[in-house]
Amino acid sequence: MKIAVLYQAHELKGLVRIDCRAAADGTYYMFDFDLKPNLTGAAQPHRMNQDCLTMISAEAQCWTYFDLLRAMPDNRWQL
């Protein structure tokens, strides 16, 4: 339930992973919101064969990682 409050308080839209830690007294401390599905491209030498699901879908449309990044602003949430 506390996570839902964070989500609403920050007016998040879409899927995110909220990174947080609980203190000994049970208080949660949030330190990061990560877009999910993540947008990691296979750019690091040890991850050249490890694209994220978003990139796998983009490749099915013959998009490169940079095509995907360029298309994102045109598909943003309108406020």
C-alpha positions as a printed Julia matrix, in Angstrom:
79×3 Matrix{Float64}:
  0.0     0.0     0.0
  2.86    2.41    0.76
  4.21    1.9    -2.75
  0.88    2.95   -4.28
  1.07    6.18   -2.3
  4.55    6.88   -3.75
  3.3     6.15   -7.24
  0.39    8.57   -6.88
  2.39   11.26   -5.07
  4.89   11.44   -7.92
  2.15   11.31  -10.59
  3.86    8.41  -12.33
  2.4     6.98  -15.51
  3.12    3.56  -16.93
  5.17    0.76  -15.47
  8.04    1.57  -13.16
 10.15   -0.31  -10.68
 10.46    1.58   -7.42
 13.75    0.88   -5.67
 13.44    1.3    -1.93
 14.79   -0.05    1.31
 13.12   -0.58    4.65
 14.78    0.66    7.81
 14.75   -1.4    10.99
 11.71    0.55   12.2
  9.74   -0.35    9.06
 10.07    3.06    7.4
 10.59    2.78    3.64
 13.09    5.0     1.86
 12.62    5.39   -1.89
 15.73    6.19   -3.92
 14.94    5.46   -7.56
 12.19    4.98  -10.15
 13.2     2.8   -13.1
 11.26    2.66  -16.33
  9.87   -0.8   -16.98
 10.26   -2.46  -19.29
 13.77   -1.11  -19.13
 15.39    0.42  -22.17
 18.82   -1.12  -21.9
 20.48   -1.65  -25.23
 23.11   -4.32  -25.76
 25.91   -1.77  -25.72
 28.25   -3.11  -23.07
 30.83   -5.66  -24.21
 29.64   -8.33  -21.77
 25.96   -7.8   -22.75
 26.06   -7.74  -26.54
 23.45  -10.52  -26.7
 21.2    -9.23  -23.89
 18.67   -6.73  -25.27
 15.68   -5.75  -23.18
 12.17   -6.79  -24.26
 11.46   -3.28  -25.52
 14.47   -3.44  -27.83
 13.57   -6.92  -29.05
 10.15   -5.53  -30.04
 11.76   -2.52  -31.73
 14.07   -4.78  -33.72
 11.02   -6.7   -34.96
 10.0    -3.38  -36.56
 13.51   -3.02  -38.06
 14.38   -0.22  -35.63
 17.8     0.31  -34.14
 18.24    1.33  -30.52
 18.69    4.93  -31.69
 15.53    4.75  -33.85
 13.66    3.74  -30.7
 15.13    6.61  -28.67
 14.31    9.13  -31.41
 10.7     7.9   -31.6
 10.05    8.15  -27.87
  9.36   11.92  -27.64
  6.64   11.61  -30.3
  4.89    8.97  -28.21
  5.1    10.63  -24.8
  2.18   11.1   -22.45
  0.38   14.35  -23.16
 -0.26   16.42  -20.04
